[in-house]
Amino acid sequence: MLDPKHAQGADWVAPDEQLGRLWRALRDRVARDGAVHWPAFDTRLRRHLGTLRDELARLYGQRLDFEPVLVDLLAGVYAQWCERPPELKALDDTREHDPDWFQSQTMLGGVCYVDLYVGHFAGIAAQIPYFRELGLSYLHLMPVFKCPEPHSDGGYAVSSYRETHPKLGTIAELRTLAGQLREAGISLVLDFVFNHTSDEHDWAVAAKAGDPAYRDFFFIFPDRTEPDRYERTLREIFPDEHPGAFSQLEDGRWVWTTFHSYQWDLNYANPKVFAAMAGEMLAIANLGVEFLRMDAVAFIWKRLGTSCENLPEAHTLLRAYNALARIAAPALLFKSEAIVHPDDVVKYIAPAECQISYNPLQMALLWESLATRQVALLQQALERRHALPAGTAWVNYVRSHDDIGWTFADEDAIQLGIRGFDHRQFLNRFYVNRFPGSFARGVPFQDNPATGDCRISGTCASLCGLEQHDPHAVARILLLHGVALAAGGIPLIYLGDEVGTLNDPGYVNEPGKGDDSRWVHRPRRDAARYAQRHDAASDAGRIYGGLRRLIEVRRSLDCFAGNRLIAFWSKNPHVLGFMRPAARGSVLVLANFSEQPQRIEAHVLSGMPAAAEELIGGGHADLRRPLELAPYQMLWLDCRTD
């Protein structure tokens, strides 16, 4: 046994008495089992324990057992640290010395379902040469953990966080894959589904059976009294699957199920839930995961009389989890998945909460601009809502595995004379081909013909017109991805879109998928299109070649690092403009969202140098003359000075 006074260093003169008690209690417990891993842990513990204590005190500090609960939590965290592999501890040190590493212009993300893309983890490993060819440095594998079939919500109903889905491979194979990706310079991204579990998870099974250890892990009520009180202020997320936010069990009780009847919401008012999920989070990190997508983060705290979305306690929980990661897995970063009002999205983005976040507003407004051929809403968003705190970054994407919802703020739209409700109805009609002249071939999700309300499913190619052989489809695909690549942060490609994969209508015949139209844009890997990616005469080759050109240009210029962006009003309602500033001058990005040629008048460019190199197509532009953009053309004009 190690002597804690010598092997573990000197006593800590803590900032306050309680922190000192917590630290000593943990140190003494660790000493009983040997403390070879203690010194590095202790350094980070002293740095972050105050933050962790303060955040958890906001949630649980009124409990008489707060201190022993916190010591038990820390003991579990230390156990995970002891199991963390040496190569990940080395990565922790590297990332702590370069905290802005993810802001590089070389960052490029890809996302896919393992089974649909290549079948299993070994197949993903075999694709690493292709990922490097494309330029990926970040790979998000959609939910890989054990889940019920066929009703799995695409893997977001987790039955075990310590087991993978058998068809994908074993947890050991996932750990090996993470190492292979890391050696190739690709960070592995997985989902942390921490708002709910599957009803087949051991915790849920025990709670349903009345086990007192798990009874309060979920919200289970004997009758409708409490659910009715809550539902007065809740919105329905998936009314087609079940109305309201609760589902009835066979014995008549009711359980909180925000999304689907087989996904039981966790009760974070119980500190044992926080501790249990902390253990699962760190176990996932120890596999070699470098980013966690924090699923459904807006819903994780409940309070009667509220919408139970975006509550202050949700942020407190995130900061507490973040503090734990700084102590026991510092290389781990969080990605916010909050598809909510733009004012609420940014509240989750901070070095102490989620260091990166999806940019749902930009995504939605890219499609809005494409449908309207007008860029005012997108231009406004870049000017007012793009800036982020230091040490954070957007994840800019054209589409994800999920549907497209029109998340712009009505108060922003009305300033431009746009009525939000009417505009959303137009966009829905346009993208499901219910509007004359639409090029899109999307599929409605959660469609309500009576109100015109729905959300949109569809691959990028099908929504851009490739399915109907529209002559502008390829240019539209490149335009959308070009904005995502140029706007700052981490651009994310849904794998398959880079070769123009179309909708898969066959999803309706697959068990568990037929009533969820989002599967239409989660097709299997189209081997034929990938085989054509170097054929410039094919649609796949034109898309892939165009994207590769954009990616390479972006990688070569450090002005594309970070998030800083300056809006540039082109004075043409069809042309988006913004600048990516460099040490001397800027790169000016102009994007024509119309199928008609557009002009930027010379006086609009008068603040720029007389000439600029055009980085995408090559050649030079005379900025003292009107600038012509072809239909759906994007220009990256190098206005930097030597």
C-alpha positions in Angstrom: 0.0 0.0 0.0 1.3 3.5 -0.9 1.7 6.2 1.8 -0.7 9.0 0.6 1.5 11.7 2.3 4.5 10.7 0.2 3.4 8.8 -2.9 0.6 11.2 -3.5 2.3 14.5 -2.8 1.7 17.2 -0.2 -1.6 18.2 1.2 -3.6 20.6 -0.9 -4.3 24.0 0.5 -7.8 24.2 -1.0 -9.7 27.4 -1.6 -12.3 26.5 0.9 -12.9 24.0 3.7 -15.4 21.9 1.8 -13.1 21.4 -1.2 -10.4 20.3 1.2 -12.7 17.8 2.8 -13.7 16.4 -0.6 -10.1 16.2 -1.8 -8.8 14.4 1.4 -11.7 12.0 1.4 -11.0 11.0 -2.2 -7.2 10.9 -1.6 -7.6 8.6 1.4 -10.0 6.3 -0.5 -7.6 6.1 -3.4 -4.6 5.3 -1.2 -6.3 2.2 0.1 -6.1 0.7 -3.3 -2.8 2.0 -4.4 -2.2 5.4 -6.1 0.1 4.9 -9.0 -2.3 6.8 -11.3 -2.9 9.6 -8.7 -0.4 12.4 -9.5 -1.6 13.3 -13.0 -5.2 12.9 -11.8 -4.6 15.0 -8.7 -3.1 17.9 -10.8 -6.3 18.1 -12.9 -8.5 17.5 -9.9 -7.2 20.4 -8.0 -7.7 22.6 -11.1 -11.3 21.6 -11.8 -12.8 20.3 -8.5 -14.1 23.7 -7.6 -16.0 24.1 -10.8 -17.4 20.6 -10.5 -18.4 21.1 -6.9 -20.1 24.5 -7.7 -22.1 23.1 -10.6 -23.3 20.1 -8.8 -24.1 22.1 -5.7 -26.6 24.1 -7.9 -28.4 20.8 -8.5 -27.8 18.7 -5.4 -26.2 21.0 -2.8 -29.3 21.1 -0.6 -29.0 17.3 0.0 -27.6 16.3 3.4 -25.6 13.6 1.6 -24.1 16.0 -1.0 -20.5 15.5 0.1 -20.4 11.7 0.3 -22.4 11.5 -3.0 -19.7 13.7 -4.6 -16.8 11.6 -3.2 -18.5 8.5 -4.5 -18.8 10.2 -7.9 -15.1 11.2 -7.9 -14.0 7.7 -6.9 -15.8 6.3 -9.9 -14.1 9.0 -12.1 -10.7 8.1 -10.7 -11.4 4.4 -11.5 -12.1 5.4 -15.1 -8.9 7.4 -15.2 -6.9 4.4 -14.0 -8.3 2.4 -17.0 -7.6 5.1 -19.5 -5.0 3.8 -22.0 -1.5 5.4 -22.0 -1.8 6.6 -25.6 -5.0 8.5 -24.7 -3.3 10.0 -21.7 -0.6 11.2 -24.0 -3.2 12.7 -26.3 -4.7 14.4 -23.3 -1.3 16.2 -22.7 -1.0 17.1 -26.3 -4.5 18.6 -26.5 -4.1 20.5 -23.3 -1.1 22.3 -24.8 -3.0 23.1 -28.0 -6.6 23.7 -27.0 -7.6 25.3 -30.3 -6.4 22.4 -32.4 -9.9 21.8 -33.7 -10.0 25.3 -35.2 -7.6 24.4 -38.0 -8.6 24.9 -41.6 -7.5 21.3 -42.1 -10.5 20.0 -40.1 -13.1 18.2 -42.2 -15.8 16.0 -40.9 -17.7 13.0 -42.3 -20.7 11.2 -40.9 -22.3 7.9 -41.7 -24.1 4.8 -40.3 -21.7 2.0 -40.1 -24.0 -0.7 -41.2 -25.4 1.3 -44.2 -22.0 2.6 -45.3 -19.9 -0.6 -45.1 -21.6 -3.0 -42.8 -19.3 -3.2 -39.8 -16.3 -1.7 -38.0 -13.8 -3.7 -40.1 -15.4 -2.2 -43.2 -14.9 1.3 -41.8 -11.2 0.5 -41.1 -10.9 -0.6 -44.7 -12.2 2.8 -45.9 -9.5 4.8 -44.1 -7.5 5.3 -47.3 -10.6 6.7 -48.9 -11.3 9.0 -45.9 -7.7 10.3 -46.2 -8.2 10.8 -50.0 -11.3 12.9 -49.2 -9.4 14.8 -46.5 -11.4 13.8 -43.4 -9.9 14.5 -40.0 -13.1 13.9 -38.1 -15.5 10.9 -38.5 -18.8 10.7 -36.8 -20.2 7.1 -36.7 -23.9 7.2 -36.0 -25.1 5.3 -32.9 -23.1 2.1 -32.5 -24.2 0.8 -29.1 -26.6 -2.0 -28.4 -30.3 -1.1 -29.1 -33.5 -3.0 -29.5 -34.7 -4.0 -33.0 -36.5 -3.0 -35.0 -37.6 0.0 -32.9 -34.3 1.6 -32.2 -34.8 5.2 -33.4 -31.8 4.7 -35.6 -29.7 3.7 -32.6 -30.8 6.4 -30.3 -32.6 4.0 -28.0 -29.5 2.6 -26.2 -29.9 -0.7 -24.3 -26.2 -0.8 -23.2 -23.4 1.8 -23.3 -20.8 -0.9 -22.8 -21.8 -3.1 -25.7 -21.9 -2.4 -29.4 -24.6 -3.6 -31.8 -23.6 -7.2 -32.6 -24.0 -6.7 -36.4 -21.3 -4.0 -36.3 -18.7 -5.8 -34.3 -17.5 -6.0 -30.7 -16.5 -3.2 -28.3 -12.9 -4.4 -28.7 -13.1 -3.9 -32.5 -14.5 -0.4 -31.9 -11.5 0.4 -29.7 -9.2 -1.0 -32.3 -10.9 1.1 -35.0 -10.6 4.3 -32.9 -6.8 3.7 -32.7 -6.5 3.1 -36.4 -8.4 6.3 -37.1 -6.3 8.2 -34.6 -3.1 7.0 -36.3 -4.5 8.2 -39.6 -5.2 11.7 -38.1 -8.9 11.2 -37.9 -10.8 11.9 -34.7 -13.6 9.5 -33.8 -16.9 11.0 -32.9 -19.7 9.1 -31.2 -23.1 10.0 -29.8 -23.7 10.3 -26.1 -27.4 9.6 -25.7 -27.9 10.9 -22.2 -31.4 12.2 -22.1 -33.0 8.7 -22.2 -32.3 5.0 -22.5 -34.1 2.2 -24.3 -36.8 0.6 -22.2 -34.7 -2.6 -22.6 -31.7 -1.0 -20.7 -31.0 -2.8 -17.4 -31.8 0.3 -15.5 -35.3 0.6 -17.1 -36.0 -3.1 -16.7 -35.1 -2.8 -13.0 -37.1 0.4 -12.5 -40.2 -1.2 -14.2 -39.9 -4.1 -11.8 -39.8 -1.8 -8.8 -36.2 -2.2 -7.9 -35.6 0.6 -5.3 -32.0 1.2 -6.6 -33.4 2.2 -10.0 -37.0 3.3 -9.3 -36.0 7.0 -9.4 -33.8 6.7 -12.5 -36.8 7.6 -14.6 -40.1 9.4 -14.3 -42.8 6.8 -13.6 -46.2 7.8 -12.3 -49.1 5.6 -11.0 -51.7 7.5 -13.0 -52.3 10.5 -15.3 -52.4 13.1 -12.5 -48.8 14.3 -12.8 -48.4 13.7 -16.6 -51.5 15.9 -17.2 -50.0 18.7 -15.1 -46.7 18.5 -17.0 -48.3 18.3 -20.4 -50.1 21.6 -20.0 -46.8 23.3 -20.9 -45.0 20.6 -23.1 -44.9 20.4 -26.8 -45.3 17.2 -28.7 -42.1 16.1 -30.5 -43.3 13.1 -32.5 -47.1 13.2 -32.3 -47.4 10.5 -35.0 -45.7 8.0 -32.7 -47.4 8.9 -29.5 -49.4 12.0 -28.4 -48.0 14.0 -25.5 -44.7 13.2 -23.7 -45.8 10.1 -21.7 -46.5 6.4 -22.5 -48.5 3.9 -20.6 -47.0 0.7 -19.3 -48.8 -2.6 -19.3 -49.7 -2.3 -15.6 -51.3 1.1 -16.1 -48.4 3.3 -14.9 -47.1 6.1 -17.0 -43.5 6.8 -17.9 -41.9 10.0 -19.4 -41.0 9.4 -23.1 -40.3 12.7 -24.8 -39.5 11.1 -28.2 -40.7 7.5 -28.5 -42.6 5.1 -26.2 -39.5 2.9 -26.0 -37.1 5.7 -25.0 -37.4 6.5 -21.3 -36.2 9.9 -20.1 -33.7 9.9 -17.3 -34.3 11.7 -14.0 -31.3 14.0 -13.4 -32.9 15.3 -10.2 -31.5 12.0 -8.8 -27.7 12.5 -8.4 -27.2 8.8 -8.9 -28.3 9.2 -12.5 -25.7 11.8 -13.1 -23.0 9.6 -11.6 -24.1 6.6 -13.5 -24.1 8.4 -16.8 -20.7 10.0 -16.0 -19.3 6.5 -15.8 -20.8 5.6 -19.1 -19.4 8.8 -20.7 -15.9 8.2 -19.5 -16.0 4.6 -20.5 -16.9 5.8 -24.1 -14.1 8.3 -23.9 -11.7 5.6 -22.9 -12.4 3.7 -26.2 -10.6 6.5 -28.0 -13.5 8.8 -28.8 -12.4 12.4 -29.1 -15.8 14.1 -29.6 -19.1 13.3 -28.1 -22.3 14.5 -29.8 -24.5 15.5 -26.8 -27.8 14.2 -28.0 -31.1 16.0 -27.2 -29.3 18.3 -24.8 -32.1 20.8 -24.6 -34.4 18.2 -22.9 -32.3 16.8 -20.1 -33.9 18.7 -17.1 -37.6 18.7 -16.2 -39.5 21.3 -14.2 -43.2 21.5 -13.7 -44.9 24.5 -15.3 -42.2 24.9 -18.0 -41.6 23.6 -21.5 -38.9 21.3 -20.0 -36.6 22.6 -22.8 -33.5 24.7 -22.5 -33.8 25.1 -18.7 -30.8 26.6 -16.8 -30.2 23.2 -15.2 -29.4 21.7 -18.6 -26.5 24.0 -18.9 -25.4 23.2 -15.3 -25.4 19.5 -16.2 -23.3 20.1 -19.3 -20.8 22.2 -17.3 -20.5 19.4 -14.7 -19.9 16.7 -17.3 -17.4 19.0 -19.0 -15.5 19.5 -15.7 -15.4 15.7 -15.2 -13.9 15.4 -18.7 -11.3 18.0 -17.9 -10.2 15.9 -15.0 -10.3 12.3 -16.4 -10.4 12.6 -20.2 -9.1 16.1 -21.2 -8.8 15.2 -24.9 -12.6 14.7 -25.0 -14.7 17.6 -26.4 -18.5 18.0 -26.6 -20.7 18.8 -29.6 -24.0 20.3 -28.9 -27.1 19.0 -30.7 -29.7 21.6 -29.9 -32.0 22.2 -32.8 -33.9 25.0 -31.1 -34.4 28.8 -31.4 -31.2 30.5 -32.5 -31.0 32.4 -29.2 -31.0 29.1 -27.4 -28.5 27.3 -29.6 -25.7 29.7 -28.8 -26.3 29.3 -25.0 -24.8 25.8 -25.2 -21.6 26.9 -26.9 -18.7 27.7 -24.6 -15.4 26.2 -23.6 -17.0 25.1 -20.3 -20.1 23.6 -22.0 -19.9 22.4 -25.6 -16.8 23.4 -27.5 -18.4 22.8 -30.8 -22.0 22.9 -32.0 -24.1 22.1 -35.0 -25.1 25.2 -36.9 -28.8 24.4 -37.6 -29.6 28.0 -38.6 -27.1 28.2 -41.3 -28.1 24.8 -42.6 -31.8 25.7 -42.8 -31.1 29.0 -44.4 -28.9 27.5 -47.1 -31.9 25.5 -48.2 -34.2 28.6 -47.7 -31.9 30.6 -50.0 -31.8 27.9 -52.6 -35.6 27.7 -52.7 -36.2 31.5 -52.8 -33.2 32.5 -54.8 -32.9 35.3 -52.2 -30.1 35.5 -49.6 -31.4 38.1 -47.2 -32.1 35.8 -44.3 -28.8 33.9 -44.7 -26.9 37.2 -45.0 -28.6 38.5 -41.9 -27.7 35.4 -40.0 -24.1 35.5 -40.9 -23.9 39.1 -39.8 -25.8 38.8 -36.5 -25.6 35.2 -35.4 -22.4 33.7 -36.6 -20.0 35.0 -34.0 -19.0 32.6 -31.2 -16.9 32.8 -28.0 -13.2 32.1 -28.2 -12.3 28.5 -27.9 -15.4 27.2 -29.7 -16.4 26.4 -33.3 -19.5 25.8 -35.4 -20.0 22.5 -37.2 -21.4 23.7 -40.5 -23.4 21.1 -42.5 -25.6 20.9 -45.5 -27.7 18.1 -44.0 -27.5 15.5 -41.3 -29.1 12.1 -40.6 -32.1 14.1 -39.3 -34.9 16.0 -41.0 -34.6 19.7 -42.1 -36.7 22.0 -39.9 -37.0 25.7 -40.5 -35.3 27.0 -37.3 -34.9 30.6 -38.3 -36.3 33.2 -35.8 -39.6 34.8 -36.7 -38.4 38.1 -35.2 -35.4 38.0 -37.7 -37.7 37.2 -40.6 -40.2 39.9 -39.9 -37.5 42.6 -40.1 -37.1 41.5 -43.8 -40.9 41.5 -44.4 -41.1 37.7 -44.2 -44.0 36.1 -42.2 -42.4 33.1 -40.5 -45.5 30.8 -40.6 -46.3 31.4 -44.2 -42.7 31.2 -45.3 -42.3 27.8 -43.6 -45.4 26.5 -45.4 -43.9 27.6 -48.7 -40.6 25.9 -48.0 -42.3 22.7 -47.0 -44.3 22.7 -50.2 -41.3 23.5 -52.3 -39.1 20.8 -50.9 -41.7 18.0 -51.2 -42.5 19.0 -54.8 -45.9 20.5 -54.0 -44.9 23.9 -55.5 -44.9 24.5 -59.2 -41.5 24.5 -60.8 -39.7 22.9 -57.8 -36.5 21.1 -58.5 -36.5 19.3 -55.2 -37.7 15.7 -54.6 -37.9 15.6 -50.8 -40.2 13.6 -48.6 -42.4 15.1 -45.8 -41.6 14.1 -42.3 -44.3 14.4 -39.6 -46.6 15.8 -42.3 -49.9 17.5 -41.3 -51.7 18.4 -44.5 -54.4 20.2 -42.5 -52.0 22.8 -41.3 -49.3 22.5 -43.9 -46.7 21.8 -41.2 -44.0 19.3 -41.8 -40.3 18.8 -41.9 -38.2 17.7 -44.8 -36.4 14.4 -45.6 -34.1 13.9 -48.5 -30.5 13.5 -49.6 -28.6 16.6 -50.7 -28.7 15.4 -54.3 -32.4 14.7 -54.4 -33.2 18.0 -52.8 -31.0 19.8 -55.3 -32.6 18.3 -58.3 -30.2 15.5 -59.3 -33.0 12.9 -59.0 -34.9 14.6 -61.9 -31.7 15.4 -63.9 -32.0 19.1 -63.4 -29.1 20.7 -65.3 -28.2 22.9 -62.3 -28.2 20.2 -59.7 -24.5 19.6 -59.5 -23.8 23.3 -59.2 -26.3 23.6 -56.4 -24.7 20.7 -54.5 -21.3 22.4 -54.8 -22.6 25.8 -53.8 -24.1 24.5 -50.6 -21.0 22.6 -49.6 -18.8 25.5 -50.6 -20.6 27.8 -48.2 -20.2 25.3 -45.4 -16.5 24.9 -46.2 -15.8 28.6 -46.4 -17.9 29.9 -43.5 -15.6 28.8 -40.6 -15.6 26.0 -38.0 -15.7 22.4 -38.9 -17.5 21.5 -42.2 -19.3 18.2 -42.1 -20.2 16.0 -45.1 -22.9 13.3 -44.8 -21.0 10.6 -46.6 -22.5 9.7 -49.9 -23.4 13.3 -50.6 -19.9 13.9 -52.0 -20.8 11.6 -54.9 -24.4 12.6 -55.3 -26.3 9.7 -53.6 -30.0 9.8 -54.3 -33.0 9.1 -52.0 -33.7 5.5 -51.1 -37.5 4.9 -51.5 -37.0 1.2 -50.5 -36.8 2.2 -46.8 -40.6 1.7 -46.6 -40.2 -2.1 -47.0 -37.7 -2.5 -44.1 -38.8 -3.5 -40.6 -39.0 -0.6 -38.2 -38.3 2.0 -40.9 -41.5 2.3 -42.9 -43.2 5.0 -40.8 -40.1 7.2 -40.5 -39.3 9.0 -43.7 -35.9 10.1 -42.5 -34.6 6.7 -43.7 -35.1 7.9 -47.3 -31.9 10.0 -46.8 -30.0 7.4 -45.0 -29.3 5.2 -48.0 -26.7 2.4 -48.3 -23.3 3.2 -49.8 -23.7 3.5 -53.6 -20.6 1.6 -54.8 -21.3 2.5 -58.4 -21.2 6.2 -57.6 -18.0 5.9 -55.6 -16.5 4.0 -58.5 -17.3 7.0 -60.8 -15.8 9.6 -58.5 -12.8 10.2 -60.7 -14.8 10.3 -63.9 -15.3 13.9 -64.7 -18.0 13.1 -67.2 -20.3 11.6 -64.5 -22.4 13.5 -62.0 -20.5 11.7 -59.2 -17.2 12.7 -60.7 -18.3 16.4 -61.2 -19.5 16.6 -57.6 -16.5 14.8 -56.0 -14.0 16.7 -58.1 -15.5 20.0 -57.3 -15.6 19.2 -53.6 -12.0 18.0 -53.6 -11.0 21.3 -55.2 -12.8 23.3 -52.5 -11.3 21.2 -49.7 -7.8 21.5 -51.0 -8.0 25.3 -51.4 -9.4 25.6 -47.9 -6.7 23.5 -46.4 -4.0 25.7 -48.0 -5.1 29.0 -46.4 -5.0 29.7 -42.7 -7.6 32.5 -43.1 -10.1 29.7 -43.3 -9.2 28.6 -39.8 -11.4 29.5 -36.8 -14.8 31.2 -37.0 -14.1 34.8 -37.7 -16.3 36.0 -40.5 -17.3 39.5 -41.7 -20.5 39.9 -43.6 -20.2 41.5 -47.0 -23.5 42.8 -48.5 -23.2 42.3 -52.3 -26.1 44.7 -53.0 -27.5 41.9 -55.1 -30.4 40.0 -53.5 -29.3 36.8 -55.1 -25.6 36.8 -54.1 -24.4 35.9 -50.6 -21.2 37.6 -49.5 -18.7 37.3 -46.6 -15.1 37.8 -45.9 -12.6 35.5 -44.1 -10.0 37.9 -42.7 -6.3 37.2 -42.8 -3.3 39.1 -41.3 -3.3 41.4 -44.3 -6.6 41.6 -46.2 -9.2 38.9 -46.7 -10.6 36.2 -48.9 -13.9 37.4 -50.2 -16.6 34.7 -50.8 -19.4 35.4 -53.2 -22.2 32.8 -53.9 -24.9 33.2 -56.5 -28.1 31.3 -55.3 -29.9 31.8 -58.6 -30.1 29.9 -61.9 -29.6 33.3 -63.6 -26.3 35.1 -64.1 -25.8 37.8 -61.5 -23.7 41.0 -61.4 -21.9 42.7 -58.5 -21.4 46.4 -59.4 -17.9 47.8 -59.3 -18.6 50.4 -56.6 -19.6 47.6 -54.2 -16.1 46.2 -54.5 -14.3 49.6 -54.3 -12.9 48.8 -50.8 -11.1 45.8 -52.3 -7.7 45.7 -54.1 -7.9 46.4 -57.8 -7.4 42.7 -58.7 -7.8 39.4 -56.9 -6.9 35.8 -57.6 -9.9 33.5 -58.0 -8.9 30.6 -55.8 -11.4 27.9 -57.0 -11.2 28.2 -60.8 -8.0 30.0 -61.1 -7.3 33.2 -63.0 -7.7 36.8 -61.8 -10.7 39.1 -61.4 -10.6 42.9 -62.1 -12.4 44.4 -59.1 -12.6 47.8 -60.7 -15.2 46.5 -63.2 -18.5 44.8 -62.6 -18.1 41.2 -61.5 -20.2 38.5 -63.3 -21.3 35.3 -61.6 -22.6 32.4 -63.5 -25.7 30.5 -62.3 -25.0 29.0 -58.9 -21.3 30.0 -59.1 -19.2 30.6 -56.1 -16.1 32.7 -56.1 -13.3 32.8 -53.5 -11.4 36.0 -54.2 -8.0 36.3 -52.6 -7.8 40.0 -51.6 -4.9 39.6 -49.3 -1.8 41.8 -49.7 1.8 40.7 -49.4 
